[in-house]
Amino acid sequence: MRSLPSCSAMAAASIALLQLCFFTLVSADDHSSRALVIYPRTDKLIAPTNTPFVLTCVGHGGEPSLFNSFKWRNSRGEEVKSNERIRISTEVGKTMLLFDVPSKSDSGIYECESNFQNSEEYKAKIEITFFQNIEWENCPVVQSLIKGRFDESIHCKVAASPSAQLSWKKGNKDIDQQRYVIENHKLKLRYTASEEDGGEYQVSAFVQDTGKFEFRTINVNIHTSPKITELQDQVEGTEGEQLEVICKASGNPPPMISWYDPKRRNLSNVGGYIVDRNTGQLTISKVNKEVDNGYFQCVAENPAGRDEKSLRVKIKEKPRIEVFTNITVDQGNKAIFECKATGVPLPMLYIRKENMNSKDYIIEDGKHQFENSTDNSRTTLKMIVNNVRRSDGGLYFCAAENSAGKAEQVGHLLVQFAPDLNKTIKEVKTWATRPVNLTCVVEAVPNASVSWYFGNRDLTEENFNQYRVYNDPLGHNKLLVHPDNTVYGKYWCRAENSQGTTSIDIKLTQAFIPDAPNQVDFKNSTPNSIRFVIREVFDGGMPILGFYVIYQKKNDPLPSEPVYFDTPYTIENILSDLQPDTEYGLKFALRNAVGNSDYSKIFSQRTAVESPPTPPKFIYDEDFNSPGVGDITSSYSTRYDVRWYPAEDNGREVESYELKYYEVVSTGINSYPQSQWQKAEHANVKQTFIDAKDSPSYSLTDLKPGTHYQIELRARNAIGLSDVSYLVFQTKGEFSKSSC
């Protein structure tokens, strides 16, 4: 049996057969159909400059890989090599000539060459013309015209090859030939530019040979030249202080503002100055008279033009007082104050004394005279004080004031005068061995020396055991005396300075205890108290400081402890906590700084029997007069707050108060107050009781506006009711919110 061939043998045979077929096909290929083809497939073409473009050369009529050795040649037959503008890219069966940025010089015939199987040579060529495409070289989409200016134009320059033709429209309408003329690369106005020339323009560029067409819209704004509308002619600044000025300008677009100082420096970038170019504000941080005094220039600028205007800056200086000194003058002479000050403008000068208001000043009179003088940089004020007295001494203030501010400086007038001893106490008392100071109060300028004398003895020079001279912390000269029977009598103090000598007598006398009082007046007594006033006493030469009272019931073997009163003995005093209807014996002793007097003789006095309380007394505000006369007015329309002093109980404690009130009308009788008023017809009597432990007051409510009322008030104790106290008042005439 015959065997089949192996798989590997069959595969090898197949490959051989395929190779044979391929070579047979190649050999049998028709040479006439084999060629190179350049794309775009045409003999001639045109293309725009500056736009990337590519020529592709492809082998046809055979296996692409068998086309090799591709080349490109230019019109001069030179092989084209890759450079920065032209690149050659070759792939299997084809080659590409790439123009990255073609120009007109690249126009011409380009030929592609290639070999087939490294033996047969094929060629293809194409003619290409590069033209310049439409380019907007100088044709801004936003332009401006300056209002009122001649020869204004809207520019639009177009580059193209072949040349482009331009056409213009405004607002999609044909251009008004009467107003505009089309010139090379621009649309020119025949007249001055105005607001109607603003708006939207359309410009078209067309190249007939290439069929290229471009369209552009131009927005035209009408600009107006800057005009400074707000700037003061002159401003004033104060040395060392901040100054702000404003410069405003109109124009379209809004102009930017610049400031120049007197040295023509642009202040936008100069330290110490702040320029807001939008608002036109110039801020000088600290005005300097050396730099800033003069003319500043405000400049407003926009694309339409420029305007400028000057501003005068005058620098003021705050007043400065150079001279105002202290002076010393003898009493009776003239005092001359001189005040000198500088400032711009020159300040006014005033002088005031320390006790005057800061806004007041001394004016010329018989006492004071003034002299004013000025020079270029200083003003001077002299004040002459005639016949100087001690009261003229003290602090004086010179004030200098101008529009930049105010300055003040203090000076002192020292008035020299002879010693004045009028404040010295001329009589001094002591007793027993109590040391005592004699004080010589000396007022003197300059300070005075002080001497003490007793009789003909100079106590300052000699050394005595009983005397010592010294100065206290207040500067008063004192003579300390240790008394015995020999030191009483007349001393004299002598003070001396450069202005004179003054002396004064001081009498040292002996003080004693008071005498016992021998006259006492007794007043109306109550069941629990005795009222009295001590009369005609001898005080021993010293003020009475108080007194003692000892009292004793009749037939009681022991008296009371002394009761001390520190109230003046000359007024009515009250001895309290006594028993009703009881006879007492009373003795009195006076007290001064030396000691207590003996007790007086016994004065007998009997307390009253127990009885109803005394009538209570009403309390009135400051503007109220006597009760019952109808001139007490409530602060409210429907209410009145009545108050009273607690009643004296007359031996039994007050338990309560009975209060009645009712409407009254005038009787027309001007006698005793109660007879002036009578109860109104149909008036209701309202009654209330107030516990004595509560506040002695009561609020009457629900009253009628503008109406008179009478109050009856009585106090009650265990014995009975007091007499009635009356009060008439009137409510306000109309309702008030405060009555709520």
Secondary structure in CASP SS format (residue, H / E / C, confidence):
PFRMAT SS
TARGET T0000
AUTHOR 0000-0000-0000
METHOD secondary structure of the structure
MODEL  1
M C 1.00
R C 1.00
S C 1.00
L C 1.00
P C 1.00
S C 1.00
C H 1.00
S H 1.00
A H 1.00
M H 1.00
A H 1.00
A H 1.00
A H 1.00
S H 1.00
I H 1.00
A H 1.00
L H 1.00
L H 1.00
Q H 1.00
L H 1.00
C H 1.00
F H 1.00
F H 1.00
T H 1.00
L H 1.00
V H 1.00
S H 1.00
A H 1.00
D C 1.00
D C 1.00
H H 1.00
S H 1.00
S H 1.00
R C 1.00
A E 1.00
L E 1.00
V E 1.00
I E 1.00
Y E 1.00
P C 1.00
R C 1.00
T C 1.00
D C 1.00
K E 1.00
L E 1.00
I E 1.00
A E 1.00
P E 1.00
T C 1.00
N C 1.00
T C 1.00
P C 1.00
F E 1.00
V E 1.00
L E 1.00
T E 1.00
C E 1.00
V E 1.00
G E 1.00
H E 1.00
G C 1.00
G C 1.00
E C 1.00
P H 1.00
S H 1.00
L H 1.00
F E 1.00
N E 1.00
S E 1.00
F E 1.00
K E 1.00
W E 1.00
R E 1.00
N C 1.00
S C 1.00
R C 1.00
G C 1.00
E C 1.00
E E 1.00
V C 1.00
K C 1.00
S C 1.00
N C 1.00
E C 1.00
R C 1.00
I E 1.00
R E 1.00
I E 1.00
S E 1.00
T E 1.00
E E 1.00
V C 1.00
G C 1.00
K E 1.00
T E 1.00
M E 1.00
L E 1.00
L E 1.00
F E 1.00
D C 1.00
V C 1.00
P C 1.00
S C 1.00
K H 1.00
S H 1.00
D H 1.00
S C 1.00
G E 1.00
I E 1.00
Y E 1.00
E E 1.00
C E 1.00
E E 1.00
S E 1.00
N E 1.00
F E 1.00
Q C 1.00
N C 1.00
S C 1.00
E E 1.00
E E 1.00
Y E 1.00
K E 1.00
A E 1.00
K E 1.00
I E 1.00
E E 1.00
I E 1.00
T E 1.00
F E 1.00
F E 1.00
Q E 1.00
N E 1.00
I E 1.00
E E 1.00
W E 1.00
E E 1.00
N E 1.00
C C 1.00
P C 1.00
V C 1.00
V E 1.00
Q E 1.00
S E 1.00
L E 1.00
I E 1.00
K C 1.00
G C 1.00
R C 1.00
F C 1.00
D C 1.00
E C 1.00
S E 1.00
I E 1.00
H E 1.00
C C 1.00
K E 1.00
V E 1.00
A E 1.00
A E 1.00
S E 1.00
P C 1.00
S C 1.00
A C 1.00
Q E 1.00
L E 1.00
S E 1.00
W E 1.00
K E 1.00
K E 1.00
G C 1.00
N C 1.00
K E 1.00
D E 1.00
I C 1.00
D C 1.00
Q C 1.00
Q C 1.00
R C 1.00
Y E 1.00
V E 1.00
I E 1.00
E E 1.00
N C 1.00
H C 1.00
K E 1.00
L E 1.00
K E 1.00
L E 1.00
R C 1.00
Y C 1.00
T C 1.00
A C 1.00
S C 1.00
E H 1.00
E H 1.00
D H 1.00
G C 1.00
G E 1.00
E E 1.00
Y E 1.00
Q E 1.00
V E 1.00
S E 1.00
A E 1.00
F E 1.00
V E 1.00
Q C 1.00
D C 1.00
T C 1.00
G C 1.00
K E 1.00
F E 1.00
E E 1.00
F E 1.00
R E 1.00
T E 1.00
I E 1.00
N E 1.00
V E 1.00
N E 1.00
I E 1.00
H E 1.00
T E 1.00
S E 1.00
P E 1.00
K E 1.00
I E 1.00
T E 1.00
E E 1.00
L C 1.00
Q C 1.00
D C 1.00
Q E 1.00
V E 1.00
E E 1.00
G E 1.00
T E 1.00
E C 1.00
G C 1.00
E C 1.00
Q C 1.00
L E 1.00
E E 1.00
V E 1.00
I E 1.00
C C 1.00
K E 1.00
A E 1.00
S E 1.00
G E 1.00
N E 1.00
P C 1.00
P C 1.00
P C 1.00
M E 1.00
I E 1.00
S E 1.00
W E 1.00
Y E 1.00
D C 1.00
P C 1.00
K C 1.00
R C 1.00
R C 1.00
N E 1.00
L H 1.00
S H 1.00
N H 1.00
V C 1.00
G C 1.00
G C 1.00
Y E 1.00
I E 1.00
V E 1.00
D E 1.00
R C 1.00
N C 1.00
T C 1.00
G C 1.00
Q E 1.00
L E 1.00
T E 1.00
I E 1.00
S C 1.00
K C 1.00
V C 1.00
N C 1.00
K H 1.00
E H 1.00
V H 1.00
D H 1.00
N C 1.00
G E 1.00
Y E 1.00
F E 1.00
Q E 1.00
C E 1.00
V E 1.00
A E 1.00
E E 1.00
N E 1.00
P C 1.00
A C 1.00
G E 1.00
R E 1.00
D E 1.00
E E 1.00
K E 1.00
S E 1.00
L E 1.00
R E 1.00
V E 1.00
K E 1.00
I E 1.00
K E 1.00
E E 1.00
K E 1.00
P E 1.00
R E 1.00
I E 1.00
E E 1.00
V E 1.00
F C 1.00
T C 1.00
N C 1.00
I E 1.00
T E 1.00
V E 1.00
D E 1.00
Q C 1.00
G C 1.00
N C 1.00
K C 1.00
A E 1.00
I E 1.00
F E 1.00
E E 1.00
C E 1.00
K E 1.00
A E 1.00
T E 1.00
G E 1.00
V E 1.00
P C 1.00
L C 1.00
P C 1.00
M E 1.00
L E 1.00
Y E 1.00
I E 1.00
R E 1.00
K E 1.00
E C 1.00
N C 1.00
M C 1.00
N C 1.00
S C 1.00
K C 1.00
D C 1.00
Y C 1.00
I C 1.00
I C 1.00
E C 1.00
D C 1.00
G C 1.00
K C 1.00
H E 1.00
Q E 1.00
F E 1.00
E E 1.00
N E 1.00
S E 1.00
T E 1.00
D C 1.00
N C 1.00
S C 1.00
R C 1.00
T E 1.00
T E 1.00
L E 1.00
K E 1.00
M E 1.00
I E 1.00
V E 1.00
N C 1.00
N C 1.00
V C 1.00
R C 1.00
R H 1.00
S H 1.00
D H 1.00
G C 1.00
G E 1.00
L E 1.00
Y E 1.00
F E 1.00
C E 1.00
A E 1.00
A E 1.00
E E 1.00
N E 1.00
S C 1.00
A C 1.00
G E 1.00
K E 1.00
A E 1.00
E E 1.00
Q E 1.00
V E 1.00
G E 1.00
H E 1.00
L E 1.00
L E 1.00
V E 1.00
Q E 1.00
F E 1.00
A E 1.00
P E 1.00
D E 1.00
L C 1.00
N C 1.00
K C 1.00
T C 1.00
I C 1.00
K C 1.00
E E 1.00
V E 1.00
K E 1.00
T E 1.00
W C 1.00
A C 1.00
T C 1.00
R C 1.00
P C 1.00
V E 1.00
N E 1.00
L E 1.00
T E 1.00
C E 1.00
V C 1.00
V C 1.00
E E 1.00
A E 1.00
V E 1.00
P C 1.00
N C 1.00
A C 1.00
S E 1.00
V E 1.00
S E 1.00
W E 1.00
Y E 1.00
F E 1.00
G C 1.00
N C 1.00
R E 1.00
D E 1.00
L C 1.00
T C 1.00
E C 1.00
E C 1.00
N C 1.00
F C 1.00
N C 1.00
Q C 1.00
Y E 1.00
R E 1.00
V E 1.00
Y E 1.00
N E 1.00
D C 1.00
P C 1.00
L C 1.00
G C 1.00
H C 1.00
N E 1.00
K E 1.00
L E 1.00
L E 1.00
V E 1.00
H C 1.00
P C 1.00
D C 1.00
N C 1.00
T C 1.00
V C 1.00
Y C 1.00
G E 1.00
K E 1.00
Y E 1.00
W E 1.00
C E 1.00
R E 1.00
A E 1.00
E E 1.00
N E 1.00
S C 1.00
Q C 1.00
G E 1.00
T E 1.00
T E 1.00
S E 1.00
I E 1.00
D E 1.00
I E 1.00
K E 1.00
L E 1.00
T E 1.00
Q E 1.00
A C 1.00
F C 1.00
I C 1.00
P C 1.00
D C 1.00
A C 1.00
P C 1.00
N C 1.00
Q E 1.00
V E 1.00
D E 1.00
F E 1.00
K C 1.00
N C 1.00
S C 1.00
T E 1.00
P C 1.00
N C 1.00
S E 1.00
I E 1.00
R E 1.00
F E 1.00
V E 1.00
I E 1.00
R E 1.00
E C 1.00
V C 1.00
F C 1.00
D C 1.00
G C 1.00
G C 1.00
M C 1.00
P C 1.00
I C 1.00
L C 1.00
G E 1.00
F E 1.00
Y E 1.00
V E 1.00
I E 1.00
Y E 1.00
Q E 1.00
K E 1.00
K C 1.00
N C 1.00
D C 1.00
P C 1.00
L C 1.00
P C 1.00
S C 1.00
E C 1.00
P C 1.00
V E 1.00
Y E 1.00
F E 1.00
D C 1.00
T C 1.00
P C 1.00
Y C 1.00
T C 1.00
I C 1.00
E C 1.00
N E 1.00
I E 1.00
L E 1.00
S C 1.00
D C 1.00
L C 1.00
Q C 1.00
P C 1.00
D C 1.00
T C 1.00
E E 1.00
Y E 1.00
G E 1.00
L E 1.00
K E 1.00
F E 1.00
A E 1.00
L E 1.00
R E 1.00
N C 1.00
A C 1.00
V C 1.00
G C 1.00
N E 1.00
S C 1.00
D C 1.00
Y C 1.00
S C 1.00
K C 1.00
I C 1.00
F E 1.00
S E 1.00
Q E 1.00
R E 1.00
T C 1.00
A C 1.00
V C 1.00
E C 1.00
S C 1.00
P C 1.00
P C 1.00
T C 1.00
P C 1.00
P C 1.00
K E 1.00
F E 1.00
I C 1.00
Y C 1.00
D C 1.00
E C 1.00
D C 1.00
F C 1.00
N C 1.00
S C 1.00
P C 1.00
G C 1.00
V C 1.00
G C 1.00
D C 1.00
I C 1.00
T E 1.00
S C 1.00
S C 1.00
Y C 1.00
S C 1.00
T C 1.00
R C 1.00
Y E 1.00
D E 1.00
V E 1.00
R E 1.00
W E 1.00
Y E 1.00
P C 1.00
A C 1.00
E C 1.00
D C 1.00
N C 1.00
G C 1.00
R C 1.00
E C 1.00
V C 1.00
E C 1.00
S E 1.00
Y E 1.00
E E 1.00
L E 1.00
K E 1.00
Y E 1.00
Y E 1.00
E E 1.00
V E 1.00
V E 1.00
S E 1.00
T C 1.00
G C 1.00
I C 1.00
N C 1.00
S C 1.00
Y C 1.00
P H 1.00
Q H 1.00
S H 1.00
Q H 1.00
W E 1.00
Q E 1.00
K E 1.00
A C 1.00
E C 1.00
H C 1.00
A C 1.00
N C 1.00
V C 1.00
K E 1.00
Q E 1.00
T E 1.00
F E 1.00
I E 1.00
D E 1.00
A C 1.00
K C 1.00
D C 1.00
S C 1.00
P C 1.00
S E 1.00
Y E 1.00
S E 1.00
L E 1.00
T C 1.00
D C 1.00
L C 1.00
K C 1.00
P C 1.00
G C 1.00
T C 1.00
H E 1.00
Y E 1.00
Q E 1.00
I E 1.00
E E 1.00
L E 1.00
R E 1.00
A E 1.00
R E 1.00
N C 1.00
A C 1.00
I C 1.00
G C 1.00
L E 1.00
S C 1.00
D C 1.00
V C 1.00
S E 1.00
Y E 1.00
L E 1.00
V E 1.00
F E 1.00
Q E 1.00
T C 1.00
K C 1.00
G C 1.00
E C 1.00
F C 1.00
S C 1.00
K H 1.00
S H 1.00
S H 1.00
C C 1.00
END
